[in-house]
Amino acid sequence: MATIEVPSRAAAFVIGRRILDTYLPVAPVALHRDLLPHGGTTECWSRNAGYPDLAEVAAH
């Protein structure tokens, strides 16, 4: 998994939303937010869903 720097927290949330909108529909399992310590689906990411290219997502 890659890491990128973004100019603001707002930009990070936009990138996160884009990634979830793209990859969440193909994720093999759906868990309720309350079951995850940090409340996010990315905590149990699956290799089967693929890996986002963060730099590409941030560029758009």
N, C-alpha and C positions, 0 to 999 in steps of 0.2 A: 504494500500500500504506500502511496506517495504522500508527500506533504507539500503544501504550497503556502506562501504568504499572501494574505489579502489585505487591502487597505483599511478595512473596517469590519466590525462585527456584523453589520448589516449585509455586507458583501458575502461574508461567510454563510449567513443564513440563506441568502439567495442561491448560492452554489449548492448548499446542502439540499435545498428544496428541489433544484433541478435534478440532482442525482437521484433523490428518492422518487421523483416523478418518473424518471426513466427506468430505474432498476427495481423498484418495489413491486410493480406488477408481475415481474418474472421471478420474484423470490419464492423459494420452495415452501416457506412456512409463514404464517401470519401470527404474531404474538401481540397481545394487548400491551399497551405502553406500561401499564402498572406492573407487569412482570419483569421489566427490565430496569436495572439499577439507575440508569441515567435517562430512562424514558424514550430511548431511540431505537429504531429498527436496526440501525447500522451496527449495534452491539453484537448482533448474532448474524452478521453477514455471511453469505454462503458463496463458495467458489463457483457454484452452479449459476449464480446470477451474473457473473462477470465482474470486471473491475473497471471503474470509471477512470478516465484520463482527466485528472484534476486540472491540469494546465489547459487542456482543450475546453473544458467546461467553463473555466474562469475567463477564457478569452472571448467567449460569446456573451 
